[in-house]
Amino acid sequence: MSTQFTTGPDGSRVTWEVEDDGVPRIGIIRFANDDTPAYVYPDEPMPAASPGLVTFRAYRPSITRARELFPGHDDLFDAVEDHHTKNIRAHLREVQNACAEGRSFSPEEHAAWLRTR
């Protein structure tokens, strides 16, 4: 099971996690100051939820796809990319240090690390 992250500026939030392929996938988007009725993507209403909420079930878009689905929210998706990039850089430093010490990461260890970041 992977770790979920919540990222976003100005009251908007994206809940996301990194899949085994290393790609961040979006699970929930909450748009601040948005009166659009809440829904499960693509079009299942969630009348009991607060406006501005979009959730994803089986289909969980990448950041690139989310940008296409929700244009005009670049600042939100930029924040997710920045958060993810910082984690990847931290992992690369860890790998470099491990290599300098004569250690290596198996593909399974690498995938497990990505899921916890």
Backbone as CSV, one residue per row, in Angstrom:
resi,resn,N_x,N_y,N_z,CA_x,CA_y,CA_z,C_x,C_y,C_z
1,MET,0.844,-1.169,0.000,0.000,0.000,0.000,0.892,1.236,0.000
2,SER,0.532,2.207,-0.804,1.368,3.392,-0.901,0.882,4.489,0.036
3,THR,1.763,5.425,0.257,1.463,6.547,1.132,0.773,7.638,0.338
4,GLN,-0.259,8.213,0.913,-0.939,9.320,0.268,-0.336,10.643,0.730
5,PHE,-0.282,11.577,-0.205,0.196,12.917,0.072,-0.931,13.894,-0.217
6,THR,-0.925,14.999,0.476,-1.860,16.072,0.184,-1.039,17.328,-0.056
7,THR,-1.265,17.921,-1.211,-0.480,19.066,-1.641,-1.410,20.104,-2.240
8,GLY,-1.087,21.358,-2.062,-1.836,22.386,-2.774,-1.710,23.756,-2.171
9,PRO,-1.802,24.765,-3.025,-1.736,26.157,-2.587,-3.119,26.776,-2.424
10,ASP,-3.203,27.819,-1.648,-4.381,28.682,-1.593,-5.688,27.964,-1.269
11,GLY,-5.645,26.962,-0.409,-6.866,26.286,0.008,-7.298,25.135,-0.874
12,SER,-6.832,25.065,-2.110,-7.107,23.908,-2.962,-6.157,22.787,-2.567
13,ARG,-6.599,21.558,-2.730,-5.774,20.420,-2.313,-5.913,19.267,-3.295
14,VAL,-4.812,18.547,-3.481,-4.810,17.307,-4.258,-4.274,16.218,-3.349
15,THR,-5.002,15.122,-3.255,-4.504,13.942,-2.558,-4.021,12.989,-3.640
16,TRP,-2.783,12.543,-3.501,-2.154,11.740,-4.539,-1.215,10.725,-3.917
17,GLU,-0.816,9.757,-4.721,0.175,8.774,-4.301,0.979,8.336,-5.507
18,VAL,2.150,7.783,-5.239,3.031,7.322,-6.301,2.786,5.832,-6.499
19,GLU,2.471,5.468,-7.726,2.236,4.072,-8.060,3.581,3.366,-8.248
20,ASP,3.532,2.047,-8.418,4.760,1.264,-8.606,5.566,1.707,-9.820
21,ASP,4.887,2.302,-10.806,5.595,2.778,-11.993,6.291,4.119,-11.769
22,GLY,6.178,4.657,-10.544,6.828,5.921,-10.216,6.032,7.153,-10.595
23,VAL,4.839,6.964,-11.144,4.013,8.084,-11.590,3.043,8.487,-10.489
24,PRO,3.016,9.772,-10.135,2.015,10.228,-9.170,0.618,10.138,-9.780
25,ARG,-0.308,9.570,-9.024,-1.695,9.437,-9.488,-2.610,10.200,-8.542
26,ILE,-3.556,10.919,-9.116,-4.469,11.770,-8.368,-5.652,10.941,-7.865
27,GLY,-5.976,11.073,-6.578,-7.118,10.374,-6.006,-8.273,11.310,-5.683
28,ILE,-7.945,12.495,-5.195,-8.968,13.464,-4.785,-8.473,14.867,-5.117
29,ILE,-9.376,15.690,-5.609,-9.077,17.103,-5.806,-10.160,17.896,-5.090
30,ARG,-9.741,18.868,-4.297,-10.691,19.792,-3.675,-10.302,21.193,-4.141
31,PHE,-11.168,21.764,-4.978,-10.940,23.106,-5.487,-11.534,24.113,-4.511
32,ALA,-10.711,25.026,-4.021,-11.188,26.078,-3.112,-12.065,27.048,-3.894
33,ASN,-13.045,27.600,-3.208,-13.913,28.625,-3.804,-14.552,28.172,-5.109
34,ASP,-14.998,26.921,-5.145,-15.633,26.364,-6.343,-17.001,25.836,-5.943
35,ASP,-18.030,26.331,-6.590,-19.398,25.925,-6.270,-19.883,24.739,-7.094
36,THR,-18.996,24.155,-7.910,-19.384,22.996,-8.709,-19.766,21.851,-7.773
37,PRO,-20.930,21.227,-7.989,-21.316,20.109,-7.125,-20.258,18.998,-7.139
38,ALA,-20.054,18.385,-5.993,-19.064,17.312,-5.860,-19.464,16.123,-6.729
39,TYR,-18.453,15.430,-7.237,-18.736,14.248,-8.042,-17.549,13.285,-8.052
40,VAL,-17.877,12.019,-8.375,-16.865,11.005,-8.650,-16.648,11.051,-10.157
41,TYR,-15.401,11.195,-10.564,-15.092,11.290,-11.989,-15.543,10.033,-12.712
42,PRO,-16.205,10.140,-13.868,-16.398,11.354,-14.632,-17.691,12.118,-14.326
43,ASP,-18.717,11.442,-13.816,-19.978,12.186,-13.699,-20.958,11.605,-12.674
44,GLU,-20.455,10.968,-11.632,-21.332,10.403,-10.598,-21.500,11.424,-9.470
45,PRO,-22.696,11.970,-9.309,-22.906,12.997,-8.285,-22.643,12.488,-6.867
46,MET,-22.158,13.390,-6.023,-21.956,13.114,-4.601,-22.687,14.223,-3.832
47,PRO,-24.008,14.139,-3.747,-24.777,15.247,-3.176,-24.463,15.550,-1.718
48,ALA,-23.967,14.589,-0.960,-23.682,14.837,0.459,-22.317,15.497,0.678
49,ALA,-21.489,15.552,-0.362,-20.140,16.112,-0.227,-20.144,17.611,-0.528
50,SER,-19.126,18.272,-0.033,-18.977,19.719,-0.241,-18.697,20.033,-1.705
51,PRO,-19.194,21.176,-2.187,-18.892,21.597,-3.561,-17.381,21.742,-3.756
52,GLY,-16.964,21.545,-5.004,-15.552,21.689,-5.352,-14.750,20.411,-5.195
53,LEU,-15.396,19.314,-4.800,-14.693,18.042,-4.576,-14.847,17.135,-5.797
54,VAL,-13.735,16.573,-6.244,-13.729,15.578,-7.311,-12.927,14.392,-6.799
55,THR,-13.505,13.202,-6.873,-12.776,11.997,-6.479,-12.668,11.060,-7.671
56,PHE,-11.701,10.179,-7.580,-11.448,9.206,-8.645,-11.465,7.820,-8.021
57,ARG,-12.039,6.878,-8.723,-12.066,5.493,-8.222,-11.089,4.651,-9.026
58,ALA,-11.591,3.882,-9.967,-10.728,2.979,-10.740,-9.726,3.761,-11.585
59,TYR,-10.181,4.812,-12.216,-9.297,5.636,-13.033,-8.716,6.734,-12.166
60,ARG,-7.392,6.767,-12.086,-6.707,7.800,-11.307,-5.692,8.461,-12.228
61,PRO,-5.944,9.711,-12.603,-5.111,10.354,-13.615,-3.722,10.748,-13.113
62,SER,-2.802,10.790,-14.060,-1.482,11.360,-13.797,-1.636,12.872,-13.694
63,ILE,-0.568,13.536,-13.298,-0.607,15.002,-13.223,-0.859,15.588,-14.613
64,THR,-0.199,15.022,-15.617,-0.374,15.515,-16.982,-1.831,15.413,-17.412
65,ARG,-2.447,14.273,-17.148,-3.855,14.084,-17.530,-4.772,14.996,-16.705
66,ALA,-4.466,15.178,-15.431,-5.272,16.060,-14.588,-5.238,17.490,-15.121
67,ARG,-4.085,17.924,-15.610,-3.984,19.263,-16.206,-4.937,19.395,-17.402
68,GLU,-5.032,18.312,-18.188,-5.921,18.329,-19.351,-7.388,18.332,-18.922
69,LEU,-7.703,17.570,-17.883,-9.085,17.463,-17.414,-9.566,18.730,-16.709
70,PHE,-8.634,19.416,-16.031,-8.984,20.591,-15.224,-8.075,21.766,-15.590
71,PRO,-8.254,22.316,-16.796,-7.395,23.441,-17.200,-7.625,24.644,-16.284
72,GLY,-6.599,25.448,-16.188,-6.714,26.652,-15.366,-6.291,26.444,-13.924
73,HIS,-5.790,25.270,-13.604,-5.349,24.989,-12.233,-3.872,24.586,-12.207
74,ASP,-3.086,25.239,-13.050,-1.668,24.900,-13.142,-0.949,25.046,-11.810
75,ASP,-1.306,26.073,-11.026,-0.624,26.274,-9.748,-0.816,25.062,-8.831
76,LEU,-1.981,24.474,-8.870,-2.267,23.296,-8.045,-1.439,22.096,-8.497
77,PHE,-1.427,21.831,-9.792,-0.689,20.678,-10.299,0.822,20.927,-10.293
78,ASP,1.240,22.182,-10.413,2.657,22.517,-10.250,3.125,22.161,-8.837
79,ALA,2.280,22.436,-7.841,2.637,22.124,-6.446,2.814,20.618,-6.249
80,VAL,1.957,19.830,-6.882,2.091,18.362,-6.785,3.391,17.926,-7.443
81,GLU,3.671,18.453,-8.633,4.915,18.092,-9.323,6.136,18.477,-8.493
82,ASP,6.114,19.663,-7.892,7.235,20.100,-7.060,7.429,19.165,-5.870
83,HIS,6.343,18.798,-5.215,6.410,17.888,-4.064,7.002,16.549,-4.499
84,HIS,6.501,16.029,-5.608,6.991,14.739,-6.116,8.462,14.823,-6.507
85,THR,8.844,15.909,-7.181,10.232,16.076,-7.623,11.183,16.115,-6.429
86,LYS,10.789,16.798,-5.362,11.635,16.836,-4.166,11.838,15.438,-3.595
87,ASN,10.795,14.621,-3.619,10.926,13.243,-3.132,11.839,12.417,-4.021
88,ILE,11.741,12.591,-5.338,12.602,11.845,-6.260,14.059,12.254,-6.053
89,ARG,14.290,13.555,-5.885,15.672,14.010,-5.640,16.222,13.421,-4.347
90,ALA,15.389,13.358,-3.318,15.834,12.757,-2.060,16.189,11.288,-2.279
91,HIS,15.390,10.604,-3.072,15.668,9.191,-3.352,16.972,9.038,-4.132
92,LEU,17.194,9.894,-5.117,18.433,9.811,-5.887,19.653,10.035,-4.998
93,ARG,19.542,10.974,-4.048,20.655,11.182,-3.102,20.878,9.927,-2.262
94,GLU,19.783,9.310,-1.829,19.900,8.091,-1.034,20.561,6.969,-1.836
95,VAL,20.191,6.847,-3.106,20.796,5.826,-3.971,22.276,6.125,-4.174
96,GLN,22.603,7.394,-4.409,24.012,7.759,-4.591,24.828,7.427,-3.346
97,ASN,24.291,7.748,-2.186,24.993,7.438,-0.938,25.151,5.942,-0.753
98,ALA,24.109,5.189,-1.086,24.176,3.733,-0.958,25.233,3.161,-1.890
99,CYS,25.287,3.676,-3.114,26.285,3.201,-4.068,27.699,3.521,-3.583
100,ALA,27.862,4.711,-3.012,29.176,5.099,-2.492,29.608,4.173,-1.361
101,GLU,28.623,3.605,-0.657,28.911,2.682,0.438,28.967,1.230,-0.034
102,GLY,28.810,1.013,-1.343,28.860,-0.339,-1.874,27.538,-1.093,-1.802
103,ARG,26.452,-0.385,-1.471,25.137,-1.035,-1.430,24.396,-0.766,-2.741
104,SER,23.327,-1.511,-2.963,22.478,-1.269,-4.121,21.025,-1.506,-3.731
105,PHE,20.111,-1.042,-4.573,18.688,-1.228,-4.355,18.151,-2.218,-5.372
106,SER,17.397,-3.201,-4.906,16.720,-4.103,-5.833,15.506,-3.369,-6.406
107,PRO,14.952,-3.839,-7.522,13.730,-3.214,-8.044,12.597,-3.195,-7.009
108,GLU,12.521,-4.235,-6.191,11.478,-4.294,-5.164,11.697,-3.220,-4.096
109,GLU,12.958,-3.026,-3.682,13.262,-1.991,-2.697,12.969,-0.601,-3.257
110,HIS,13.302,-0.412,-4.527,13.039,0.873,-5.169,11.534,1.151,-5.200
111,ALA,10.748,0.171,-5.625,9.284,0.340,-5.694,8.712,0.592,-4.294
112,ALA,9.209,-0.112,-3.296,8.724,0.086,-1.927,9.060,1.496,-1.444
113,TRP,10.246,1.980,-1.781,10.627,3.336,-1.375,9.700,4.352,-2.009
114,LEU,9.401,4.193,-3.297,8.514,5.136,-3.975,7.132,5.149,-3.336
115,ARG,6.658,4.004,-2.902,5.330,3.933,-2.304,5.271,4.626,-0.951
116,THR,6.396,4.785,-0.291,6.378,5.411,1.038,6.732,6.891,0.986
117,ARG,6.943,7.427,-0.179,7.325,8.839,-0.295,6.177,9.677,-0.785
